[in-house]
Amino acid sequence: FDVEFLLSHFDIIKGVLPELREIKRAEPWYKVAIHGIPFREFDTEEGLNSQLVIDEISTFNKGLSIVGRPYWATPKEKRISGLVQTGTIIVAFPTEDQAKRAIKNRLLIAGFSAKVVKYITTTTTY
């Protein structure tokens, strides 16, 4: 179903799913890749310490806010190998302006200025 159908039938859906609070139209997210993130500070057994990334960006980069959950672009095997000390994470901003500012100005994370580039999704074809 598309969002228009769901919105027009909200009362019926709410009758079936009483815990449902609202239905929203999807908003675009603007993803960036942040390079040079130290594994030691941000990697955990479960993966990326997403809350720490969100806190660092919102605290030390005025006017920027993260949407969604940041995640590693660097594979786990590489992170735990010990051969490299830093990796790349993907974060999303709610506006294109915020993403462009992060790319232009870099981001202060873990006490250093991290390089930020636009994240481009690619698909593998065989």
PASEBA-1860 file (N, C-alpha, C; in nm, 3 decimals):
! residues 126
1> FDVEFLLS> 0.084/-0.119/0.000/0.000/0.000/0.000/0.087/0.124/0.000 ~ 0.039/0.229/-0.063/0.114/0.353/-0.058/0.065/0.438/0.059 ~ 0.138/0.544/0.089/0.108/0.625/0.206/-0.028/0.692/0.196 ~ -0.069/0.731/0.076/-0.199/0.795/0.060/-0.313/0.700/0.100 ~ -0.302/0.575/0.059/-0.402/0.475/0.096/-0.405/0.456/0.248 ~ -0.287/0.442/0.307/-0.280/0.421/0.452/-0.337/0.540/0.528 ~ -0.304/0.661/0.485/-0.357/0.780/0.552/-0.509/0.789/0.537 ~ -0.561/0.755/0.421/-0.706/0.766/0.400/-0.784/0.658/0.475
9> HFDIIKGV> -0.716/0.551/0.517/-0.781/0.442/0.590/-0.728/0.429/0.734 ~ -0.677/0.539/0.787/-0.615/0.537/0.920/-0.711/0.484/1.026 ~ -0.836/0.528/1.028/-0.931/0.485/1.131/-0.953/0.333/1.128 ~ -0.961/0.278/1.010/-0.980/0.133/0.998/-0.855/0.061/1.048 ~ -0.739/0.109/1.008/-0.613/0.047/1.050/-0.597/0.058/1.201 ~ -0.632/0.172/1.256/-0.624/0.195/1.401/-0.714/0.097/1.475 ~ -0.829/0.063/1.417/-0.918/-0.035/1.478/-0.855/-0.173/1.487 ~ -0.772/-0.206/1.390/-0.704/-0.337/1.389/-0.575/-0.332/1.470
17> LPELREIK> -0.508/-0.218/1.466/-0.381/-0.200/1.538/-0.396/-0.085/1.638 ~ -0.459/-0.110/1.753/-0.490/-0.002/1.847/-0.367/0.072/1.902 ~ -0.250/0.009/1.899/-0.129/0.075/1.950/-0.071/0.175/1.850 ~ -0.119/0.172/1.726/-0.072/0.263/1.623/-0.105/0.406/1.661 ~ -0.005/0.493/1.659/-0.027/0.632/1.698/-0.048/0.724/1.578 ~ 0.031/0.702/1.473/0.020/0.788/1.356/0.082/0.722/1.234 ~ 0.050/0.773/1.118/0.112/0.733/0.993/0.168/0.860/0.931 ~ 0.295/0.856/0.894/0.359/0.974/0.837/0.410/0.945/0.696
25> RAEPWYKV> 0.413/1.049/0.618/0.478/1.039/0.487/0.628/1.027/0.509 ~ 0.692/0.948/0.427/0.837/0.932/0.438/0.906/1.064/0.403 ~ 1.007/1.094/0.479/1.087/1.213/0.453/1.225/1.166/0.406 ~ 1.282/1.232/0.308/1.414/1.188/0.260/1.521/1.212/0.366 ~ 1.617/1.123/0.369/1.735/1.140/0.454/1.853/1.164/0.362 ~ 1.949/1.238/0.410/2.067/1.273/0.332/2.188/1.210/0.400 ~ 2.237/1.102/0.339/2.343/1.023/0.400/2.481/1.073/0.359 ~ 2.573/1.062/0.456/2.713/1.093/0.433/2.798/0.981/0.490
33> AIHGIPFR> 2.919/0.970/0.438/3.019/0.878/0.492/3.123/0.960/0.566 ~ 3.155/0.918/0.686/3.254/0.987/0.768/3.375/0.895/0.781 ~ 3.489/0.942/0.734/3.611/0.861/0.731/3.700/0.888/0.853 ~ 3.779/0.789/0.888/3.879/0.806/0.993/3.825/0.794/1.135 ~ 3.716/0.720/1.153/3.659/0.704/1.286/3.736/0.593/1.360 ~ 3.793/0.624/1.478/3.874/0.525/1.548/3.789/0.410/1.604 ~ 3.832/0.288/1.573/3.760/0.170/1.622/3.761/0.165/1.774 ~ 3.875/0.198/1.833/3.892/0.186/1.977/3.782/0.260/2.054
41> EFDTEEGL> 3.744/0.379/2.007/3.644/0.458/2.079/3.500/0.422/2.043 ~ 3.477/0.371/1.923/3.339/0.360/1.875/3.291/0.218/1.844 ~ 3.382/0.120/1.840/3.339/-0.016/1.807/3.310/-0.094/1.934 ~ 3.203/-0.175/1.928/3.165/-0.261/2.039/3.144/-0.402/1.986 ~ 3.118/-0.494/2.075/3.087/-0.632/2.033/2.968/-0.634/1.938 ~ 2.871/-0.548/1.961/2.748/-0.543/1.881/2.764/-0.461/1.753 ~ 2.874/-0.391/1.740/2.894/-0.305/1.623/2.925/-0.162/1.667 ~ 2.873/-0.068/1.595/2.898/0.073/1.623/2.822/0.121/1.745
49> NSQLVIDE> 2.889/0.198/1.830/2.822/0.264/1.942/2.750/0.386/1.884 ~ 2.632/0.362/1.830/2.557/0.465/1.758/2.524/0.586/1.844 ~ 2.489/0.561/1.968/2.452/0.673/2.055/2.570/0.765/2.079 ~ 2.690/0.708/2.093/2.810/0.791/2.110/2.834/0.877/1.987 ~ 2.815/0.821/1.868/2.831/0.898/1.744/2.730/1.013/1.740 ~ 2.605/0.982/1.770/2.500/1.085/1.771/2.534/1.195/1.871 ~ 2.576/1.155/1.992/2.611/1.253/2.095/2.729/1.340/2.052 ~ 2.832/1.279/1.995/2.950/1.354/1.951/2.913/1.456/1.844
57> ISTFNKGL> 2.835/1.414/1.745/2.800/1.504/1.635/2.710/1.617/1.685 ~ 2.609/1.584/1.765/2.518/1.690/1.810/2.584/1.784/1.910 ~ 2.678/1.735/1.990/2.744/1.819/2.090/2.850/1.910/2.031 ~ 2.931/1.856/1.940/3.048/1.930/1.893/3.035/1.989/1.752 ~ 2.917/1.977/1.693/2.894/2.030/1.558/2.760/2.103/1.558 ~ 2.766/2.231/1.590/2.646/2.313/1.611/2.550/2.307/1.491 ~ 2.423/2.286/1.524/2.319/2.290/1.422/2.301/2.162/1.342 ~ 2.374/2.056/1.377/2.359/1.930/1.305/2.289/1.827/1.392
65> SIVGRPYW> 2.199/1.753/1.333/2.128/1.648/1.406/2.118/1.525/1.318 ~ 2.133/1.410/1.377/2.131/1.283/1.306/1.990/1.224/1.309 ~ 1.950/1.163/1.199/1.826/1.086/1.195/1.865/0.941/1.168 ~ 1.785/0.850/1.216/1.815/0.709/1.196/1.930/0.666/1.285 ~ 1.983/0.551/1.255/2.090/0.492/1.334/2.219/0.484/1.252 ~ 2.325/0.551/1.296/2.453/0.542/1.226/2.502/0.396/1.224 ~ 2.581/0.362/1.122/2.634/0.225/1.114/2.770/0.224/1.045 ~ 2.847/0.118/1.072/2.978/0.102/1.010/2.964/0.068/0.863
73> ATPKEKRI> 3.046/0.131/0.781/3.062/0.088/0.642/3.180/-0.009/0.634 ~ 3.268/-0.002/0.732/3.385/-0.089/0.738/3.342/-0.226/0.791 ~ 3.372/-0.334/0.718/3.331/-0.468/0.762/3.392/-0.506/0.898 ~ 3.321/-0.588/0.971/3.365/-0.631/1.104/3.502/-0.699/1.098 ~ 3.523/-0.783/0.998/3.650/-0.854/0.986/3.768/-0.756/0.982 ~ 3.750/-0.648/0.912/3.856/-0.547/0.902/3.871/-0.472/1.035 ~ 3.757/-0.445/1.101/3.763/-0.372/1.228/3.834/-0.451/1.336 ~ 3.816/-0.582/1.340/3.876/-0.662/1.447/4.013/-0.719/1.409
81> SGLVQTGT> 4.056/-0.701/1.286/4.183/-0.758/1.240/4.304/-0.696/1.309 ~ 4.291/-0.571/1.352/4.405/-0.502/1.411/4.499/-0.442/1.308 ~ 4.473/-0.465/1.181/4.559/-0.412/1.076/4.536/-0.264/1.049 ~ 4.415/-0.218/1.074/4.383/-0.075/1.059/4.320/-0.026/1.188 ~ 4.334/0.101/1.215/4.285/0.157/1.341/4.159/0.241/1.325 ~ 4.126/0.279/1.200/4.010/0.365/1.177/3.925/0.309/1.063 ~ 3.799/0.352/1.062/3.708/0.308/0.958/3.611/0.417/0.918 ~ 3.510/0.377/0.845/3.411/0.470/0.791/3.274/0.435/0.846
89> IIVAFPTE> 3.200/0.538/0.886/3.062/0.519/0.930/2.969/0.597/0.837 ~ 2.844/0.553/0.835/2.740/0.620/0.756/2.640/0.681/0.853 ~ 2.611/0.809/0.833/2.508/0.877/0.912/2.415/0.950/0.817 ~ 2.296/0.980/0.866/2.197/1.051/0.784/2.153/1.178/0.855 ~ 2.135/1.282/0.776/2.085/1.410/0.825/1.945/1.432/0.772 ~ 1.863/1.509/0.844/1.725/1.532/0.800/1.711/1.628/0.683 ~ 1.815/1.709/0.659/1.807/1.806/0.549/1.933/1.800/0.463 ~ 1.916/1.836/0.338/2.030/1.841/0.249/2.129/1.948/0.294
97> DQAKRAIK> 2.078/2.057/0.349/2.164/2.165/0.397/2.259/2.115/0.506 ~ 2.207/2.037/0.600/2.292/1.984/0.707/2.400/1.893/0.648 ~ 2.362/1.807/0.554/2.460/1.717/0.493/2.568/1.797/0.420 ~ 2.529/1.899/0.346/2.625/1.981/0.273/2.719/2.055/0.368 ~ 2.664/2.104/0.480/2.749/2.172/0.580/2.850/2.076/0.640 ~ 2.807/1.953/0.668/2.899/1.854/0.723/3.011/1.823/0.623 ~ 2.977/1.811/0.497/3.076/1.781/0.394/3.173/1.899/0.379 ~ 3.119/2.018/0.374/3.203/2.138/0.353/3.294/2.165/0.473
105> NRLLIAGF> 3.239/2.154/0.594/3.313/2.194/0.713/3.384/2.081/0.787 ~ 3.360/1.954/0.745/3.410/1.837/0.817/3.334/1.826/0.949 ~ 3.354/1.721/1.022/3.287/1.701/1.150/3.389/1.681/1.261 ~ 3.364/1.741/1.374/3.448/1.721/1.490/3.394/1.599/1.565 ~ 3.472/1.493/1.566/3.434/1.369/1.634/3.558/1.315/1.704 ~ 3.541/1.275/1.829/3.650/1.216/1.909/3.772/1.309/1.914 ~ 3.747/1.438/1.911/3.854/1.535/1.924/3.933/1.564/1.798 ~ 3.888/1.514/1.684/3.958/1.545/1.559/3.858/1.579/1.450
113> SAKVVKYI> 3.908/1.641/1.345/3.825/1.683/1.232/3.820/1.569/1.130 ~ 3.700/1.512/1.112/3.684/1.396/1.023/3.637/1.439/0.885 ~ 3.691/1.373/0.784/3.651/1.398/0.645/3.513/1.339/0.623 ~ 3.427/1.416/0.555/3.289/1.374/0.527/3.266/1.385/0.377 ~ 3.204/1.281/0.319/3.170/1.282/0.177/3.026/1.235/0.161 ~ 2.966/1.273/0.049/2.831/1.228/0.019/2.831/1.076/0.005 ~ 2.734/1.010/0.066/2.722/0.865/0.055/2.645/0.832/-0.071 ~ 2.704/0.748/-0.153/2.640/0.707/-0.277/2.614/0.557/-0.270
121> TTTTTY> 2.488/0.521/-0.279/2.450/0.380/-0.275/2.484/0.317/-0.409 ~ 2.547/0.201/-0.402/2.578/0.128/-0.523/2.516/-0.011/-0.514 ~ 2.490/-0.069/-0.628/2.440/-0.206/-0.630/2.536/-0.290/-0.711 ~ 2.549/-0.414/-0.668/2.637/-0.506/-0.736/2.554/-0.590/-0.833 ~ 2.600/-0.598/-0.955/2.533/-0.681/-1.054/2.630/-0.786/-1.103 ~ 2.577/-0.902/-1.129/2.660/-1.012/-1.177/2.618/-1.053/-1.314
END
